[in-house]
Amino acid sequence: MALVSPSLLAADFLHLDRDIDMINRSEADWLHLDVMDGSFVPNISFGFPVLEAVAKACKKPLDVHYMIERPERYIKQTAKLGAMMMNVHYEACTHLHRTVQEIHDAGMKAGVTLNPATPVSMLEDIIGDVEMVLLMSVNPGFGGQKFIENTIQKVKRLRRLIEESGSQALIEVDGGVQGETAPRLVAAGVDVLVSGSYVFNAPVPEDVIRQLRTL
């Protein structure tokens, strides 16, 4: 059974309270928060005022995904929110091992994200130190993009790396996760499904979350 982490990026920002209430009522396991800086990715999403408001209202563990340069600057602030997971991009961290250590020292789980063109082999020396790897199945920066098919094979390669290394890391996938791609991702070895527009644009989002969890 897959864990489901709906992406707040696809929520209705005029009615965030309503959408957070829906998440709280639903069978969602986590809430995925995409923080973008307009520099590492070509878009800006939301910052700490929104994160703090969501953290107060949301009863689900927070899965914070930083698509920003130098994410290590915000480790203490993220821990102060009560975040469960802090996810940083491999491509954005000059000293990734140090950043992972600092995330752990702050009391959070550490995740590392790979862009579509970054091979999983780059994680060989860090895979035993992280709780999760997030594979981007679209180019990061915007919601609603088309799923990149190579992700299925990439998940399988990552699953092999995790098994061969003895790591306990979960595999999370973000981008184009919907009714057709989700079953194939879970079959390939994905543990956590991030889904944005497919969930929030559904007539009954709770039903979609329940369906994803049964995969």
C-alpha positions as CSV (number, residue, x, y, z in Angstrom):
1,M,0.0,0.0,0.0
2,A,1.4,3.4,-1.0
3,L,1.6,6.4,1.2
4,V,-0.1,9.5,-0.2
5,S,1.3,13.0,0.2
6,P,-1.0,15.5,-1.6
7,S,0.8,18.6,-2.9
8,L,-0.5,21.9,-1.5
9,L,0.8,23.6,-4.6
10,A,-2.5,22.6,-6.4
11,A,-4.8,23.8,-3.6
12,D,-7.1,26.8,-3.8
13,F,-5.0,29.5,-2.1
14,L,-8.1,31.7,-1.6
15,H,-9.6,28.9,0.5
16,L,-6.6,27.1,2.0
17,D,-8.4,26.6,5.3
18,R,-11.1,24.5,3.4
19,D,-8.5,22.5,1.6
20,I,-6.5,21.8,4.8
21,D,-9.7,20.7,6.5
22,M,-10.2,18.3,3.6
23,I,-6.6,16.9,4.0
24,N,-7.2,16.5,7.7
25,R,-10.4,14.5,7.1
26,S,-8.9,12.4,4.3
27,E,-6.8,9.3,4.5
28,A,-3.8,11.3,3.3
29,D,-0.6,10.2,5.1
30,W,1.4,13.5,4.7
31,L,1.0,16.9,3.2
32,H,3.6,17.8,0.6
33,L,4.8,21.5,0.6
34,D,6.7,22.7,-2.5
35,V,8.8,25.8,-1.7
36,M,10.2,27.5,-4.8
37,D,12.6,30.5,-4.9
38,G,12.3,31.6,-8.6
39,S,16.1,31.0,-8.9
40,F,16.7,27.2,-8.6
41,V,13.4,26.7,-10.4
42,P,11.6,29.2,-12.7
43,N,8.7,29.8,-10.3
44,I,7.9,31.2,-6.9
45,S,5.4,29.4,-4.7
46,F,5.1,30.3,-1.0
47,G,7.3,31.0,2.0
48,F,7.3,30.8,5.8
49,P,4.2,32.9,6.5
50,V,2.1,30.3,4.5
51,L,4.1,27.4,5.9
52,E,3.5,28.6,9.5
53,A,-0.2,29.0,8.9
54,V,-0.5,25.6,7.3
55,A,1.6,24.0,10.1
56,K,-0.9,25.3,12.7
57,A,-3.9,24.0,10.9
58,C,-2.7,20.7,9.4
59,K,-2.9,17.5,11.5
60,K,-0.9,15.4,9.0
61,P,2.9,15.2,9.0
62,L,4.5,17.9,6.9
63,D,6.7,16.7,3.9
64,V,8.6,19.9,3.0
65,H,10.3,19.9,-0.4
66,Y,12.7,22.8,-1.0
67,M,13.2,23.6,-4.7
68,I,15.6,26.4,-3.7
69,E,19.3,27.3,-3.7
70,R,21.2,26.8,-0.4
71,P,18.3,25.1,1.5
72,E,20.6,24.6,4.5
73,R,19.8,28.2,5.4
74,Y,16.3,27.2,6.5
75,I,16.9,24.0,8.5
76,K,16.2,25.6,11.9
77,Q,13.1,27.5,10.6
78,T,11.7,24.3,9.1
79,A,12.3,22.3,12.3
80,K,10.5,25.1,14.2
81,L,7.5,24.5,12.1
82,G,7.4,20.9,13.4
83,A,8.1,19.5,9.9
84,M,8.5,15.7,9.8
85,M,10.6,15.6,6.6
86,M,12.9,18.2,5.0
87,N,13.7,17.4,1.4
88,V,16.6,19.1,-0.4
89,H,17.7,18.8,-4.0
90,Y,21.0,17.0,-4.7
91,E,21.6,19.7,-7.4
92,A,21.2,22.6,-4.9
93,C,23.6,21.3,-2.1
94,T,27.3,21.8,-2.4
95,H,27.9,19.8,0.8
96,L,25.0,17.4,0.8
97,H,26.3,15.1,3.6
98,R,26.7,18.1,6.0
99,T,23.2,19.3,5.1
100,V,21.7,15.9,5.8
101,Q,23.5,15.7,9.1
102,E,22.2,19.2,10.1
103,I,18.6,18.2,9.2
104,H,18.9,15.1,11.5
105,D,20.5,17.2,14.2
106,A,17.4,19.5,14.0
107,G,15.2,16.6,14.7
108,M,13.8,15.9,11.2
109,K,14.0,13.1,8.7
110,A,16.1,13.9,5.7
111,G,15.1,13.5,2.0
112,V,17.1,14.1,-1.1
113,T,15.5,15.0,-4.4
114,L,16.8,14.3,-7.9
115,N,15.8,16.2,-11.0
116,P,14.8,14.2,-14.1
117,A,18.3,14.3,-15.7
118,T,20.2,13.4,-12.5
119,P,21.1,9.7,-12.3
120,V,20.4,7.7,-9.2
121,S,24.0,6.6,-9.1
122,M,24.8,10.1,-7.7
123,L,23.3,8.9,-4.4
124,E,25.6,5.9,-3.8
125,D,27.5,7.7,-1.0
126,I,24.5,9.2,0.7
127,I,21.8,6.6,0.3
128,G,22.5,5.0,3.7
129,D,22.1,8.4,5.5
130,V,18.7,9.5,4.2
131,E,15.1,8.4,5.1
132,M,13.7,9.2,1.6
133,V,14.6,9.9,-2.0
134,L,12.2,12.0,-4.1
135,L,12.4,11.4,-7.8
136,M,11.0,14.3,-9.9
137,S,8.9,12.8,-12.7
138,V,8.5,16.3,-14.3
139,N,10.9,19.2,-14.5
140,P,10.5,21.0,-11.2
141,G,8.8,24.4,-11.0
142,F,5.3,24.0,-12.2
143,G,2.3,21.8,-11.4
144,G,0.2,19.9,-14.0
145,Q,3.1,18.8,-16.3
146,K,3.3,15.6,-18.4
147,F,4.8,12.6,-16.7
148,I,8.4,11.7,-17.9
149,E,8.2,8.0,-18.8
150,N,11.9,7.3,-18.0
151,T,10.9,7.7,-14.3
152,I,9.6,4.1,-14.2
153,Q,13.0,2.7,-15.0
154,K,14.7,5.2,-12.7
155,V,12.5,4.0,-9.8
156,K,13.6,0.4,-10.5
157,R,17.3,1.5,-10.5
158,L,16.8,3.3,-7.3
159,R,15.1,0.3,-5.7
160,R,18.1,-1.8,-6.6
161,L,20.5,0.7,-5.1
162,I,18.5,0.8,-1.9
163,E,18.4,-3.0,-1.6
164,E,22.0,-3.5,-2.4
165,S,23.2,-0.8,0.1
166,G,20.9,-2.0,2.9
167,S,19.4,1.5,3.1
168,Q,15.9,1.9,4.6
169,A,15.1,4.9,2.4
170,L,11.6,5.3,1.0
171,I,11.1,6.2,-2.6
172,E,8.8,9.2,-3.3
173,V,7.7,10.4,-6.8
174,D,6.4,13.8,-7.6
175,G,4.9,15.0,-11.0
176,G,2.2,13.7,-13.2
177,V,1.0,11.2,-10.6
178,Q,-2.6,10.2,-11.6
179,G,-4.8,7.2,-12.3
180,E,-2.7,5.9,-15.1
181,T,0.8,6.5,-13.8
182,A,0.3,5.8,-10.1
183,P,-0.2,2.0,-10.4
184,R,2.9,1.6,-12.6
185,L,5.0,3.6,-10.2
186,V,3.9,1.5,-7.2
187,A,4.6,-1.7,-9.2
188,A,8.1,-0.3,-10.0
189,G,8.8,0.2,-6.3
190,V,7.5,3.6,-5.2
191,D,6.5,4.0,-1.5
192,V,5.1,7.5,-1.5
193,L,3.0,9.2,-4.1
194,V,2.9,13.0,-4.4
195,S,-0.2,14.2,-6.3
196,G,-1.4,17.7,-6.8
197,S,-3.9,18.7,-9.4
198,Y,-5.2,15.0,-9.7
199,V,-6.2,15.2,-6.1
200,F,-7.3,18.8,-5.6
201,N,-9.2,19.2,-8.9
202,A,-11.2,16.0,-8.4
203,P,-14.9,16.3,-7.6
204,V,-14.3,14.4,-4.3
205,P,-10.6,14.7,-3.4
206,E,-10.9,12.3,-0.5
207,D,-12.0,9.5,-2.8
208,V,-9.0,10.0,-5.0
209,I,-6.7,9.9,-2.0
210,R,-8.3,6.7,-0.8
211,Q,-7.9,5.1,-4.3
212,L,-4.2,6.1,-4.4
213,R,-3.6,4.6,-1.0
214,T,-5.0,1.2,-2.0
215,L,-2.4,0.7,-4.8
